[in-house]
Amino acid sequence: MSRLTIPSDYRMPLSNNELQQAIELIHNDFQHNLTIRLNLHRVSAPLFVDGRTGLNDDLNGVERPVSFDIPDVGADGQVVHSLAKWKRLALKRYDFPAGMGLYTDMNAIRRDEIVDNLHSIYVDQWDWEKHINPGDRNLQYLKDTVRAIVGAICDTASALRNHYPVLSFRPDRDVYFITTQELEDRFPNLTPSERESEICRAHRTVFLMQIGKTLQSGQRHDGRAPDYDDWELNGDILMWNPVLRKAFEVSSMGIRVDAPALDRQLTASGCENRRELPFHQMLLNGQLPQSIGGGIGQSRLCMLLLGACHIGEVQASLWDHDTLTECEQAGITLL
């Protein structure tokens, strides 16, 4: 079923050939900017993990991983949803010291994703994780890291406009910080997505904090797995999308759980059974480094900086018949 939105008089500003070159520029430039600002180094990452380890990202807890048996190994593999937990284990395995981190090109399949202009079953991210000192588990460190990422995005947008003057998107470097509870208090009669759009309409670049915890209304702004982000020290980087005229999530990130936060969040989410998984045992026993990390959507960032209205214009995936037909009629090329 098509959930497509096509803005009136929409046209992709670049030709198909220019678009491919611009995507390459974004990837190369942003990757460089991010690694310099956060002191990251590239590592190789898995496409799938052993389903018994608890390493796969459970997202909101209801999404089904793509699973397959591996007879010669004697295990079932799960295609990753993201590398949120794997990265933290990699910091330990690869002996990254405090103040240094890793990043990787993450490719995932999310079979239960509801596809629309922004969502695809194929996910591509720059997944990153950084070893921090225990004293860095605070709000100021989180905000400083957010500002560094936004700065990298703005620098890449500037480089892109220099090569393609027809592109007009200029992200705002000034980040507005607000919690989900403060946002609910400000817009109590709106849905979470409507609140995000209203705050981004007023403050073009927003970091929405404390996602996953229950609000005073008894609802959650959005789901977040209990075993990677600390719900008190996480958030989403949102930017105003002038093409779709609504809030646009660029990154989900946060300071990761320590043992007390994991204990608290497993109880709150009713996930007590995870305590016995190898990854969770290591965390509860203090055997993993303290860290901060997140995922930055590659196709999402390209879509925003290039002024695309559909994520299929910048990545190859599968779409339903109605979406393909409507895009073709509107002159929108899906890869």
C-alpha positions in Angstrom: 0.0 0.0 0.0 1.4 3.4 -1.0 2.1 5.9 1.8 3.7 8.3 -0.7 3.7 12.0 -0.4 4.7 14.1 -3.4 5.0 17.8 -2.8 3.4 20.0 -5.5 5.7 20.9 -8.4 8.5 18.7 -7.0 11.5 18.0 -9.1 14.8 16.5 -8.2 17.3 19.4 -8.7 20.0 17.2 -10.2 20.2 14.9 -13.2 20.5 11.2 -12.6 24.2 11.3 -13.4 24.8 14.3 -11.2 22.9 12.7 -8.4 25.2 9.7 -8.3 28.2 11.9 -8.2 26.7 14.1 -5.5 25.9 11.0 -3.4 29.6 10.0 -3.6 30.7 13.4 -2.6 28.4 13.4 0.5 29.7 10.0 1.6 33.3 10.9 1.2 33.1 14.4 2.7 30.9 13.6 5.6 32.8 10.5 6.6 36.0 12.5 6.7 34.4 15.3 8.7 32.8 12.9 11.2 36.0 11.0 11.8 38.0 14.2 12.4 35.5 15.8 14.8 34.9 12.6 16.9 38.3 10.9 16.5 37.0 7.8 14.9 38.7 5.0 12.9 37.0 2.7 10.4 36.5 -1.0 11.1 34.8 -3.8 9.3 31.4 -4.9 10.6 29.1 -7.9 10.3 26.1 -8.2 8.1 24.7 -10.9 10.4 25.3 -12.1 14.0 24.5 -15.3 16.0 21.0 -14.9 17.2 21.9 -16.5 20.6 24.3 -13.8 21.7 21.8 -10.9 22.2 24.0 -8.7 20.0 21.3 -7.8 17.5 19.5 -4.5 18.0 15.9 -5.2 19.1 14.7 -1.7 18.0 11.3 -1.3 19.5 11.2 -5.0 20.6 8.6 -6.1 18.1 10.5 -6.2 14.8 11.4 -9.6 13.4 15.0 -10.1 12.3 15.7 -11.9 9.0 17.0 -15.3 10.2 18.6 -18.2 8.4 20.2 -21.5 9.5 23.9 -22.1 8.9 24.3 -25.9 8.8 28.1 -26.0 8.8 28.3 -23.6 11.8 25.5 -25.1 13.8 23.9 -21.8 14.5 21.1 -19.5 13.2 22.3 -16.2 11.8 20.3 -12.9 12.1 20.7 -10.1 9.7 21.4 -7.1 11.8 18.9 -4.4 12.5 21.8 -2.1 13.6 25.1 -2.5 15.3 24.3 -0.7 18.5 25.5 -3.5 20.8 28.1 -5.0 18.5 30.0 -1.8 18.3 30.5 -1.6 22.1 31.8 -5.1 22.2 34.2 -4.2 19.3 35.6 -1.3 21.3 36.7 -3.8 23.9 37.9 -6.4 21.4 40.0 -3.9 19.4 41.4 -2.2 22.4 40.2 1.3 21.6 41.4 3.7 24.4 39.2 6.3 26.0 38.7 9.3 23.7 38.9 7.2 20.5 36.2 5.4 18.7 35.2 3.4 15.6 32.8 3.8 12.7 31.6 1.5 10.0 29.3 1.3 7.0 26.3 -0.6 8.4 23.8 -2.3 6.0 20.7 -3.8 7.5 17.4 -5.3 6.6 14.3 -4.3 8.6 11.6 -6.6 7.2 8.8 -5.1 9.3 9.5 -1.5 8.4 6.4 0.5 7.3 7.8 2.0 4.1 7.0 5.6 3.0 9.0 8.6 1.8 11.5 8.3 4.6 11.5 4.5 5.5 12.8 1.6 3.5 13.4 -2.1 4.5 17.0 -1.5 3.5 18.9 0.6 6.0 22.4 2.1 5.5 24.1 4.0 8.3 27.4 5.3 9.5 27.3 3.4 12.8 29.8 4.8 15.3 30.9 4.2 18.9 33.4 6.0 21.1 35.1 4.9 24.3 34.6 7.5 27.0 35.7 7.9 30.6 33.1 7.3 33.3 33.2 11.0 34.1 31.9 11.8 30.6 28.6 10.2 31.2 26.8 13.6 31.5 24.6 15.9 29.6 27.3 18.4 28.6 29.4 15.7 26.9 26.3 14.5 25.1 25.5 18.0 23.9 29.1 18.7 22.8 29.0 15.5 20.7 25.7 16.4 19.1 27.1 19.8 18.1 30.2 18.1 16.6 28.0 15.9 14.4 25.8 18.8 13.3 28.9 20.7 12.5 30.1 17.9 10.3 26.7 17.8 8.5 26.8 21.6 7.9 30.4 21.4 6.5 29.3 18.7 4.1 26.3 20.7 3.0 28.5 23.7 2.3 30.9 21.5 0.2 28.0 20.1 -1.7 26.6 23.5 -2.6 30.0 24.6 -3.8 29.9 21.8 -6.4 26.2 22.1 -7.2 25.0 25.7 -6.8 21.4 24.7 -7.7 21.1 23.0 -4.3 19.8 25.3 -1.6 19.5 23.4 1.6 21.4 25.1 4.5 21.2 23.2 7.8 21.3 25.4 10.9 24.4 24.9 13.1 22.6 26.2 16.2 21.1 23.2 18.0 18.0 23.5 20.1 17.9 21.0 23.0 14.6 19.8 24.5 13.5 16.7 26.3 10.5 14.6 25.3 8.7 15.6 28.5 9.3 19.3 27.8 8.0 18.7 24.3 4.9 16.9 25.6 4.2 19.8 28.1 4.5 22.3 25.2 2.2 20.4 22.8 0.0 18.1 24.9 -2.7 17.7 22.3 -0.4 16.7 19.4 1.0 13.3 18.5 4.7 12.7 19.0 5.5 13.2 15.3 3.4 16.4 15.2 5.3 17.7 18.2 8.6 17.0 16.4 7.5 19.0 13.3 6.3 21.9 15.4 9.5 22.2 17.3 11.6 21.8 14.1 9.5 24.4 12.4 10.5 26.9 15.1 14.1 25.7 15.7 15.5 24.2 12.5 18.0 21.9 14.1 16.8 20.1 17.3 18.2 17.4 19.6 15.2 15.7 21.2 16.4 14.1 24.4 15.3 11.3 26.8 13.6 8.9 24.3 12.3 5.6 25.7 11.2 6.6 29.1 7.5 6.8 30.1 6.2 10.4 30.1 3.8 12.0 32.6 0.9 11.2 30.2 1.7 7.5 30.7 2.9 7.2 27.1 6.3 7.1 25.5 7.4 9.5 22.9 8.9 6.6 21.0 10.3 3.2 21.7 14.0 2.6 22.4 15.6 -0.7 23.3 16.5 -0.9 27.0 20.0 -2.3 26.6 22.1 0.2 24.6 21.1 3.9 25.2 20.7 5.3 28.7 17.2 6.8 28.4 18.3 9.8 30.5 21.2 10.6 28.1 20.1 9.9 24.6 18.2 11.5 21.8 17.5 12.1 18.1 19.0 14.8 15.9 16.1 16.3 14.0 16.2 18.8 11.2 13.5 20.7 9.4 12.9 19.2 5.9 11.8 22.1 3.6 10.8 19.7 0.8 8.5 17.5 2.9 7.8 20.4 5.3 8.2 18.4 8.5 10.7 17.1 11.0 13.3 14.8 9.6 15.4 12.4 11.8 19.0 12.3 10.8 20.5 10.4 13.7 19.6 8.4 16.8 22.3 8.4 19.4 23.2 8.5 23.1 25.5 7.7 25.9 25.2 4.0 26.5 23.9 2.2 29.6 26.2 1.4 32.5 25.3 -1.5 34.8 22.8 0.5 37.0 21.0 2.0 33.9 20.8 -1.4 32.2 19.4 -3.0 35.4 16.8 -0.2 35.7 15.7 -0.3 32.1 15.5 -4.0 31.8 13.1 -4.0 34.7 11.1 -1.1 33.4 10.7 -2.7 30.0 9.9 -6.2 31.3 13.0 -7.7 29.6 14.4 -9.6 32.6 15.2 -12.6 30.5 18.0 -10.7 28.7 20.1 -10.6 31.8 21.4 -14.1 31.1 22.6 -13.2 27.5 26.4 -13.0 27.1 26.5 -9.3 26.1 24.2 -8.3 29.0 26.2 -10.4 31.5 29.4 -8.5 30.4 27.6 -5.2 30.9 26.2 -6.0 34.3 29.6 -7.2 35.4 31.3 -4.1 34.3 33.4 -5.8 31.6 32.6 -3.4 28.7 33.9 0.1 28.2 31.7 3.2 28.9 30.8 4.6 25.5 28.7 6.9 23.4 27.4 6.1 20.0 24.8 6.3 17.4 23.7 5.7 13.8 23.6 8.4 11.1 21.5 7.5 8.1 23.5 7.6 4.9 20.5 7.7 2.6 18.6 10.0 5.0 21.5 12.5 4.9 21.7 12.3 1.1 18.0 12.8 0.8 18.0 15.9 3.0 21.1 17.6 1.5 20.0 16.9 -2.1 16.4 18.0 -1.7 15.0 14.5 -2.6 11.4 13.8 -1.6 11.7 10.0 -1.5 14.5 7.9 0.0 14.2 5.6 -3.1 15.8 8.4 -5.1 19.1 7.9 -3.3 19.1 4.2 -2.5 18.1 0.9 -4.2 15.4 -1.0 -2.4 12.0 -2.7 -3.0 8.7 -0.8 -3.2 5.1 -1.7 -3.6 3.3 -1.4 -7.0 1.3 1.7 -6.1 4.4 3.6 -5.0 6.3 2.7 -8.2 3.4 3.7 -10.3 2.8 7.1 -8.6 6.5 8.0 -8.7 6.7 7.1 -12.4 3.7 9.3 -13.1 5.3 12.2 -11.1 8.6 11.9 -12.9 10.4 10.6 -9.8 13.1 8.1 -10.5 13.5 5.3 -7.9 16.8 3.5 -8.0 
